Amino acid sequence: MKSRFTLFRRGQVFYCQDSTTGQQSSLLTKDEAEAQALLHSKNEAFRHPVLNLQIARTYLTASDPETATRPWQTVMDEMGKTKHGPTKIRHDRGMRDKAFDLIRDLPLLETQVQHFLKVLSEGTVSTNMFLVRLQNFALGMNWLAWPILPKKRWPKISFHEKRAITWEEHTITLNISHAVSIASTAAPRRSDMCRRRRAPSWGNAALAGTLLSAERLRESFLHRYAPALRQQPIKT
């Protein structure tokens, strides 16, 4: 089989060239024996990608026996042990995200970029932020030799449009709150109604008008603003 990479020297530094793409890259060495060894490793990596994974597992397992089988759930659990109070509550809630079920039992050593991208596509903004933390924690614990998804390739976080409540909405809300407050204060208590065993006699046209106005305001508010409010994302 023809070697994909060839060796040449430019000045005193050795380079290799990809015979398929023509791309050239420096081997960062002036020693010919070292350059030959690096070239050999490049060609072997191209010939045996599956074998390379097995070799990597063998070397890593020698220093950490759990490397080959450690799943992402272990990373989640160990990261949770470093949290306390409200921070731990948020962490545990974030780890229960259904999008993480895609990698929960997946060994770190077998994780590919497409696995992370699938999680990000299934999740939310919160999933994005927690996945970054999980990867950084695994790197800090030396459970990953390099990032699964490089920082520059991480999808940009995009939030939904945010806006403040308008003065009209504020006024309607206050009117409804005020009308309901008056109605609840003037209405007879449930215990009184049970003792009398009869329907309450309002006998107050002003109170009846207040209740009617409150109900109309509430219906007007819901009809006009409920669809827009339902579109607003719920922040956790």
Secondary structure, DSSP 8 states (H G I E B T S, - for coil): ---SEEEEEETTEEEEEETTT--EEE-----HHHHHHHHHHHHHHHH-HHHHHHHHHHHHHHH-TTTTT-BHHHHHHHHHTT--HHHHHHHHHHHT-GGGGGTTTSBGGG--HHHHHHHHHHS-HHHHHHHHHHHHHHHHTTS-SS-SS-GGGS------------HHHHHHHHHHHHHHHHHHHHS--HHHHHHHTS------HHHHHHHHHHHHHHHHHHHHHHHHHHHS----
